[in-house]
Amino acid sequence: GAMMPNAITNEIIAKRVRESDCAGGFIFDGFPRELEQLEGYDTLGMPITHAILLTIDEAEVMRRLADRLVCVCGQQYNRREIQIEPGDEMRCDACDGSLTRRPDDNPESIATRIALFREKTEPVVTACRQRGILLEIDGQRAIPVVHSDILARLGVAH
């Protein structure tokens, strides 16, 4: 899975954020990933007000991705968090589809993705930190705790 070229990504984002349902605000997930994307977005005149970085150590990234299961419907699960009896097939709660591992969730591919993050995304993190919009959240905690922390840091009542 190669990434889409930045020019195409920026064009899609520019078109999407001008849709009427974005008038009250919107949230990106995984954008911008590269400085060229951030710089392209900056030309739209809609400043990013917050950037959230979930911090997690590499060993935990490796463990979580090695334990990730996916369904064709898009649902994702973690093998350690699903209560499955030995020998039972793992099924999706949403569509009852079979859960499988992504072919790129192996140690070599994960290490490559981590290196790509360092090379391409760390400069975006640095830029957001310099702009004073970066919220660093400890992503190693339980999902409900991380969720509450994000809402609190954004000043959203929950």
N, C-alpha and C positions, 0 to 999 in steps of 0.2 A: 503494500500500500503506500505508494508515493503520495506526497501532498499535492494538492491542486496548486497551479502557479499563482503567485501573489496577485498578479494583475486581474485574473479571473475572480479570485476570492474577493478582492477589493471592489470589483464591479458588482458582484452579487450582494455584498454587504451594503454598498451605496444605494442600490435599488431597494433593498429590503427595508432599511431604516427610514425610508421616505414613505412607506405605506402608512395608511391612516391608523392602523392598530398600534403603531409605534409612537404615536404622538405623545402619549403619557409616559414614555420611557420604555426601556427594554433591557434585557440581560443577554450578554454574549456568553457562550460556553466554548472555550478553546480558541477565542479570537480576541486580540491579535496574537499570533504565535511567533511572528517575526517583525523586526523593526520596519521593514518595508510595508507591512500591513498596518502597523500603527501610524506610520507617516502618511499612508494613503487615507486612513480613516480621519486623521487630523485635518485634511483638506475639506472635509464635509461641513465643518463648522458646528459640530455637535460634540463638545468635549466629553471624554470619558470621565465620569465623576468618581468612580471607585473601580479598583482592580483587586480581585481576591486571589491570593496565592495560598493553596493548601500545601503546607510543608509536610514532607514525609521522608524518612530516610530510605536509602536505596535498598537495603535489605527488606524493608517492609513493602516497597514497591514490587520487588521480585516475588515476594511471598503472595501478595494479593493478586498479581497478574497470573502467577502460576496456578492459583486456586480459582480463577475466574471461569465461570460457565456462562454461556450465552444461548439464547433461543432465537429462532428465525424471526420472531415478532419484535425483537429488540431488547427484551428484558435481559438484565444481567444479574447474576447471582454469584456468591462466593461459596465454594465447596465446603468450607469450614462452618458456614453459617446456616446451611440447610440441614434439617434433620431428616436423614435418609437411612432407612434400614439397610444393612449389608445385602447386596444382591438386587435391591430395588433400582429400577431405572429412574433417573432424575428427570422430572417433568416440570414444565413451566406452570406457575400459578395462574398466569394470565390467559394462556391459550392451550395448555396441556401438551405443548410441543416438547420434543426431546431436547435436553440441554447438552451442549457439547463445549469443548474447549476451542478457542480461536487458534488457528494454525500458527499465528505469530506470537502467541503467549508462551514462548519458550525462552530459556535463558539468553541465548544469542540475540534474538530479536528484541527482547526487553532491554538488554545492554545497549543495543544500537539506538533504541528510542530514547533512553536516558542520555546518551551522548548527543543525540540530535537536540534534545531539550536544552542541554548545556550550551550548545553552539548557537542555536537559533532563538530560543525563548528567553534565556537568561538576560540578553540585552534588553528585551521588552520589560522584564521584571525590573531591571536597573532603571530604565526610563520612567516607569510608573512610580518607583520609589523616589526618584528625583523630583517628580511632579507632585509628590505628597498625596497620591491617590491609592497607594498600595496598602492593602490590609493583609497581613500575613497571619494565617490561621493554622494552628496545629492540626493537621489532618490525620494524625495517628490515633486519635481518640474515637470513641463510638460515634456513629453517624448522628444520633439525636443530639449529642453534645456539640459536635461540629456545627450542626444546623443552628442550634441555639446561639452559639458563639457568633456565627455569621450574622444572624438577625440582630443580635445585640450590637455588634460592631457597626452595622449599617443604621442603627437607630430605629429598627422596625420593631414594633410591639409584637409580642408573641405570647 
